[in-house]
């Protein structure tokens, strides 16, 4: 940068001219940015009305603090509640043009697709990216995926297909290599499939709009046209109950219901958006894909419309999108029991919305029905704030799938969660009967040898 000297008598005139020059540049950029914004919206799957955009550009609405209000009968309202199917794209044609949408099968060739239970996980990241943090890196995704797969195979009596959605080959290949080292008892029950992340045409901006793969859950119904039902699970989760049991809930869906999540159970984090009841957590999501793909549901148009209108407010991204969607059509949701998404908050004591010392069971059903799945969100499996949940996770992570038998799990798990903590804390440890809640289903599925 060349320094500007201002010690001559012409300084003031030069300063005014330079200031005017900067103002012209800034105004030009603002105009270009405004037109670019309009062009992006015009090209999107959802055609947002120019009046709505102008409203936000004018500053008359605070996009951070006030929810978008849809007037009944307008195009905005139809997008929000799904009463218009105009312009809905042909998903199959898009997917067939995308060479990455279905790849690499690994598993027994004799599997019959009709006998498979389909579980989907999204594990983005690459081992080549050394800038990943502890909570977002490929190493974390790989280890958590291992623990989740281990827990499912130890407990299940069925055949499972794990659909692994990735944005880099190396993470999937590492999981494939890991599964290949398992004993036949486990390997004979799993088929894994690689799927590269997918976005609708003309919406590649979603890759960078939020954090990596944050919206991929929304597009899963469009990625598996020949699958009827899937259960999506965050990688930071482990089963304590046979996974086939959660699929049984599909039988309880009525004709209108096509999606199922658990309620948060305490204060919802994202402010100023419409939510379903007290808010839903998207760590575990059951989807009846064939119902979702019906034209009258208008899934893609509605979800993209929500992203366009609320993108500045979306903190939990896919979770917020689903809450907004189901707020307008609650009849589409089946309430999944809280035991299928047991989190650190399920044990926390809250006063005025803030956690305090001690423990309290916020998922009351777990006291009688046991914990079915543990979800280690907010880093619970990696930090010292929820050590009892971390001990459950580490039991599955360190279980040898090449040498240990399923019957050994209960003894190891019991020893682990009864062990006195040498660091950190655990609200769940303060909940009476928590060990019994954790062991209920492993004992029922595998038997008990816990007297040793």
C-alpha positions in Angstrom: 0.0 0.0 0.0 1.5 3.4 -1.0 1.2 5.9 1.8 -0.6 9.2 1.0 1.1 12.4 2.2 -1.3 15.1 3.4 1.1 17.9 4.3 0.4 20.2 1.3 -2.1 22.9 1.1 -4.3 20.8 -1.2 -5.1 18.2 1.4 -8.7 19.1 2.0 -9.7 19.2 -1.6 -8.0 15.8 -2.3 -9.7 14.3 0.8 -13.1 15.3 -0.3 -12.6 13.9 -3.8 -11.2 10.7 -2.4 -14.2 10.4 -0.1 -16.6 10.9 -2.9 -14.8 8.3 -4.9 -15.2 5.7 -2.1 -18.9 6.6 -1.8 -19.5 5.9 -5.5 -17.6 2.5 -5.2 -19.7 1.5 -2.2 -23.0 2.5 -3.8 -22.1 0.6 -7.0 -21.3 -2.6 -4.9 -24.5 -2.3 -3.0 -26.5 -2.1 -6.3 -24.6 -5.0 -7.8 -25.2 -7.0 -4.6 -28.9 -6.2 -4.6 -29.3 -7.4 -8.2 -27.2 -10.5 -7.6 -29.5 -11.3 -4.6 -32.6 -10.9 -6.8 -31.0 -13.1 -9.5 -30.2 -15.8 -7.1 -33.7 -15.9 -5.8 -35.1 -15.8 -9.3 -33.0 -18.9 -10.2 -33.9 -20.9 -7.1 -36.5 -23.7 -7.0 -38.7 -21.4 -4.9 -39.6 -18.2 -6.6 -39.7 -15.7 -3.7 -41.9 -12.7 -4.5 -39.9 -9.5 -5.2 -42.1 -7.6 -2.8 -40.9 -9.8 0.1 -37.3 -9.3 -0.9 -37.8 -5.5 -1.2 -39.4 -5.5 2.2 -36.3 -7.0 3.9 -33.9 -4.9 1.7 -35.7 -1.7 2.8 -35.1 -2.4 6.5 -38.8 -2.3 7.4 -38.5 -5.8 8.7 -35.8 -7.1 11.1 -34.9 -10.5 9.6 -33.1 -11.5 12.8 -35.9 -10.8 15.3 -39.3 -11.1 13.6 -40.6 -14.3 12.0 -41.9 -14.0 8.4 -45.6 -13.7 8.5 -47.4 -15.4 5.6 -50.7 -13.9 4.4 -53.4 -16.5 3.7 -53.8 -17.0 -0.1 -50.5 -15.6 -1.1 -47.7 -17.4 -2.9 -45.6 -17.1 0.3 -48.3 -18.9 2.3 -48.7 -21.7 -0.3 -45.0 -22.4 -0.2 -45.0 -22.4 3.6 -47.9 -24.8 4.1 -47.5 -26.8 0.9 -50.7 -25.9 -0.8 -49.0 -25.3 -4.2 -47.1 -28.0 -6.2 -46.4 -25.7 -9.1 -42.8 -26.0 -10.4 -42.0 -29.2 -8.5 -39.0 -30.8 -10.2 -38.6 -34.4 -11.4 -36.3 -35.8 -8.7 -35.5 -39.0 -10.5 -34.2 -37.2 -13.6 -32.0 -35.0 -11.4 -30.6 -37.9 -9.5 -29.9 -40.0 -12.7 -27.9 -37.1 -14.0 -25.8 -37.1 -10.8 -23.3 -40.0 -11.1 -22.6 -39.9 -7.4 -26.1 -40.5 -6.0 -25.6 -44.2 -5.5 -22.3 -46.0 -5.3 -20.1 -48.7 -3.8 -22.0 -51.5 -2.1 -20.1 -53.5 0.4 -21.5 -56.6 2.1 -23.0 -60.0 1.5 -24.2 -60.4 -2.0 -27.1 -62.7 -0.9 -28.9 -59.9 0.9 -32.5 -59.5 -0.2 -33.4 -55.9 -0.3 -36.9 -56.6 1.2 -35.3 -58.0 4.4 -33.1 -55.0 5.0 -33.7 -52.3 7.6 -32.3 -49.0 6.2 -30.3 -46.7 8.5 -28.8 -43.4 7.1 -26.0 -41.4 8.6 -24.3 -38.3 7.2 -20.6 -38.3 7.9 -18.9 -35.4 6.2 -15.3 -34.5 6.4 -11.9 -35.7 5.1 -8.8 -36.9 6.9 -6.9 -34.7 4.5 -8.4 -31.6 6.1 -6.2 -30.8 9.0 -8.1 -27.7 10.0 -11.0 -29.8 11.4 -11.9 -29.2 15.0 -12.4 -31.9 17.6 -16.2 -31.6 17.2 -16.3 -31.4 13.4 -13.4 -33.4 12.1 -13.3 -36.6 10.1 -11.6 -38.5 13.0 -14.6 -37.8 15.2 -17.1 -38.7 12.5 -15.2 -42.0 11.8 -15.0 -43.0 15.5 -18.6 -42.1 16.2 -19.8 -44.0 13.1 -17.8 -47.0 14.3 -19.5 -46.9 17.7 -23.0 -46.5 16.2 -22.5 -49.4 13.8 -21.0 -51.6 16.6 -24.0 -50.9 18.9 -26.5 -51.8 16.1 -24.8 -55.0 15.1 -24.2 -56.3 18.7 -27.9 -55.9 19.5 -29.7 -56.7 16.3 -31.0 -60.0 15.0 -31.9 -58.5 11.6 -30.0 -57.5 8.5 -29.1 -53.8 8.3 -28.1 -51.5 5.4 -26.2 -48.5 6.5 -26.3 -45.7 3.9 -23.2 -43.6 4.5 -23.6 -40.1 3.0 -20.2 -38.5 2.7 -18.5 -35.6 0.9 -15.1 -37.3 0.7 -14.1 -40.9 -0.3 -11.5 -41.5 2.4 -14.0 -41.5 5.4 -16.2 -44.0 3.7 -13.3 -46.2 2.6 -12.1 -46.2 6.2 -15.5 -47.4 7.4 -15.6 -50.1 4.7 -12.2 -51.3 5.8 -13.3 -51.4 9.4 -16.4 -53.5 8.7 -14.3 -55.9 6.6 -12.3 -56.8 9.8 -15.3 -57.8 11.8 -16.1 -61.4 12.7 -18.5 -63.2 10.5 -21.2 -63.0 13.2 -21.4 -59.2 12.7 -20.3 -58.8 9.1 -23.0 -61.1 7.9 -25.7 -58.7 9.2 -24.5 -55.5 7.5 -24.5 -54.0 4.1 -22.9 -50.5 3.7 -23.5 -48.2 0.8 -21.7 -44.9 -0.1 -23.7 -41.9 -1.3 -22.1 -38.6 -2.1 -23.8 -35.5 -0.8 -26.5 -34.3 -3.1 -28.2 -30.9 -3.6 -31.0 -29.9 -5.9 -30.0 -28.3 -9.2 -29.3 -24.6 -9.0 -29.1 -24.8 -5.2 -25.4 -25.6 -4.9 -25.2 -22.4 -2.7 -26.5 -24.5 0.1 -23.0 -26.1 0.4 -21.6 -22.9 1.7 -24.6 -21.2 3.1 -24.4 -23.2 6.3 -21.8 -25.5 7.8 -20.9 -28.5 5.7 -23.7 -31.0 5.1 -26.0 -29.1 7.5 -29.0 -29.4 5.2 -28.4 -32.9 3.8 -31.0 -34.5 6.1 -33.7 -32.5 4.3 -32.8 -34.0 0.9 -32.6 -37.7 2.0 -36.2 -38.5 0.9 -35.1 -37.6 -2.7 -31.9 -39.6 -2.6 -33.5 -43.1 -2.1 -36.4 -43.5 -4.6 -36.6 -47.2 -4.2 -36.6 -47.4 -0.4 -39.8 -47.2 1.5 -38.7 -46.3 5.0 -35.5 -45.0 6.6 -34.2 -44.1 10.0 -31.7 -41.2 10.0 -29.4 -41.1 13.0 -26.7 -38.5 13.9 -23.3 -40.2 14.1 -23.0 -39.2 17.8 -25.5 -41.8 18.9 -25.4 -45.5 20.0 -28.2 -48.1 20.4 -29.1 -49.7 23.7 -32.1 -51.4 22.3 -32.3 -53.5 19.1 -32.6 -51.2 16.1 -35.4 -53.2 14.6 -37.6 -52.0 17.5 -37.6 -48.4 16.3 -38.7 -49.6 12.8 -41.8 -51.1 14.5 -43.1 -47.5 15.1 -43.7 -47.2 11.4 -46.7 -49.5 11.9 -48.2 -46.9 14.2 -48.2 -44.1 11.6 -51.6 -43.1 10.4 -52.4 -42.2 6.8 -51.2 -38.6 7.2 -48.0 -39.2 9.2 -44.8 -39.6 7.4 -42.1 -38.4 9.8 -41.2 -38.9 13.4 -38.8 -37.2 15.9 -38.6 -36.8 19.6 -39.5 -33.5 21.4 -36.6 -31.6 22.9 -38.1 -31.8 26.3 -36.8 -28.4 27.6 -36.2 -24.9 26.2 -35.7 -24.8 22.4 -32.5 -23.0 21.4 -33.5 -21.1 18.2 -35.5 -18.0 18.8 -38.3 -16.4 16.8 -39.2 -19.3 14.5 -42.4 -21.4 14.6 -41.8 -24.8 16.1 -43.7 -28.0 16.6 -45.1 -28.1 20.1 -42.1 -27.4 22.4 -39.6 -28.2 19.7 -38.2 -31.3 18.0 -34.7 -32.7 18.1 -33.4 -34.1 14.7 -30.8 -36.5 16.1 -33.1 -39.4 15.2 -35.6 -39.0 12.3 -37.9 -41.7 11.0 -39.1 -41.0 7.4 -41.7 -42.8 5.3 -40.0 -41.8 2.1 -42.8 -42.9 -0.3 -45.3 -40.8 1.6 -43.0 -37.8 1.7 -42.4 -38.0 -2.1 -46.1 -37.7 -2.9 -46.8 -34.6 -5.0 -49.3 -33.1 -2.6 -46.7 -33.0 0.2 -44.5 -30.7 -2.0 -41.5 -31.6 0.2 -38.7 -29.9 -1.7 -40.5 -26.7 -2.5 -41.6 -26.2 1.0 -38.3 -26.9 2.7 -36.4 -24.7 0.2 -39.0 -22.0 0.8 -38.3 -22.2 4.6 -34.6 -21.9 4.0 -35.0 -18.9 1.8 -37.3 -17.0 4.2 -35.7 -18.0 7.5 -32.0 -18.5 6.6 -30.7 -15.7 8.8 -32.4 -17.2 11.8 -31.6 -20.9 11.3 -29.2 -21.9 14.1 -29.9 -25.7 14.2 -30.4 -25.7 10.4 -32.1 -29.0 9.5 -33.7 -29.3 12.9 -35.1 -25.7 12.6 -36.3 -26.4 9.1 -38.3 -29.5 10.2 -39.8 -27.7 13.1 -41.0 -24.9 10.9 -42.4 -27.4 8.4 -44.2 -29.4 11.0 -45.5 -26.3 12.8 -47.7 -25.6 9.7 -48.7 -29.3 9.2 -48.5 -31.0 12.6 -50.8 -33.8 11.3 -47.8 -35.2 9.3 -45.8 -35.9 12.5 -45.8 -39.0 14.7 -44.4 -38.4 18.2 -41.4 -40.7 18.8 -40.9 -41.7 22.5 -38.1 -39.8 24.3 -36.3 -43.0 25.0 -35.2 -43.2 21.4 -33.3 -39.9 21.7 -31.9 -39.8 25.2 -29.5 -36.9 25.6 -27.5 -35.2 28.3 -30.5 -32.8 28.9 -32.6 -35.8 29.6 -30.8 -36.0 33.0 -30.2 -32.3 33.6 -31.9 -30.3 36.3 -33.2 -27.0 34.8 -34.3 -23.9 36.7 -35.8 -21.0 34.7 -34.4 -22.6 31.5 -30.9 -22.9 32.9 -29.1 -26.1 34.0 -28.1 -26.3 37.6 -26.2 -28.8 39.8 -27.7 -32.2 40.2 -29.8 -34.5 38.1 -33.4 -34.9 37.1 -35.0 -37.4 34.8 -36.7 -35.4 32.0 -37.6 -38.4 30.0 -39.9 -40.1 32.5 -40.7 -43.0 30.2 -37.1 -44.2 30.6 -37.8 -45.1 34.2 -40.1 -47.9 33.2 -39.2 -48.6 29.5 -35.4 -48.1 29.7 -33.1 -46.1 27.4 -33.3 -47.2 23.8 -30.7 -44.9 22.2 -28.2 -42.4 23.6 -27.6 -39.3 21.6 -24.3 -37.5 22.5 -25.2 -34.1 21.1 -23.3 -30.9 22.1 -20.1 -33.0 22.4 -21.4 -35.2 25.2 -19.3 -38.2 24.0 -16.1 -36.2 23.8 -16.1 -33.9 26.9 -16.3 -34.4 30.6 -19.7 -32.8 31.3 -21.7 -36.0 30.8 -19.3 -38.7 31.8 -21.9 -41.5 32.2 -23.1 -41.0 28.6 -19.4 -40.9 27.5 -18.8 -44.2 29.2 -21.6 -45.8 27.3 -20.2 -44.5 24.0 -16.6 -45.6 24.8 -17.8 -49.1 25.7 -19.1 -49.5 22.2 -16.2 -47.7 20.6 -13.7 -50.0 22.3 -15.6 -53.2 21.9 -13.6 -55.6 19.6 -15.9 -56.6 16.8 -13.3 -59.1 15.6 -12.7 -61.0 18.9 -15.5 -60.3 21.4 -19.0 -61.9 21.5 -22.3 -60.0 21.9 -22.9 -61.8 25.2 -19.9 -60.0 26.7 -21.4 -56.5 26.2 -23.6 -56.4 29.3 -20.8 -57.2 31.7 -18.5 -54.7 30.2 -21.2 -52.0 30.0 -22.3 -52.5 33.6 -18.7 -52.3 34.8 -18.2 -49.1 32.8 -21.2 -47.1 33.9 -20.9 -48.2 37.6 -17.2 -47.2 37.7 -16.5 -44.2 40.0 -15.7 -41.1 38.0 -12.2 -39.9 38.2 -12.8 -36.7 36.3 -15.6 -34.6 35.0 -19.2 -34.8 36.2 -22.4 -36.5 35.1 -26.0 -35.3 35.8 -27.2 -38.8 34.8 -25.2 -40.3 37.6 -27.4 -38.4 40.0 -30.6 -39.9 38.5 -31.9 -42.7 40.7 -32.0 -46.0 38.8 -30.1 -44.8 35.7 -27.9 -47.9 35.5 -31.0 -50.1 35.3 -32.4 -47.9 32.6 -29.2 -48.3 30.6 -29.0 -52.1 31.1 -32.7 -53.0 30.6 -32.5 -53.7 26.9 -29.0 -55.1 26.5 -29.9 -57.6 29.2 -33.2 -58.5 27.5 -31.5 -58.8 24.0 -28.3 -60.5 25.0 -28.9 -62.1 28.4 -27.1 -61.3 31.7 -23.7 -62.5 32.9 -23.3 -59.6 35.3 -22.6 -61.5 38.5 -18.9 -61.7 37.7 
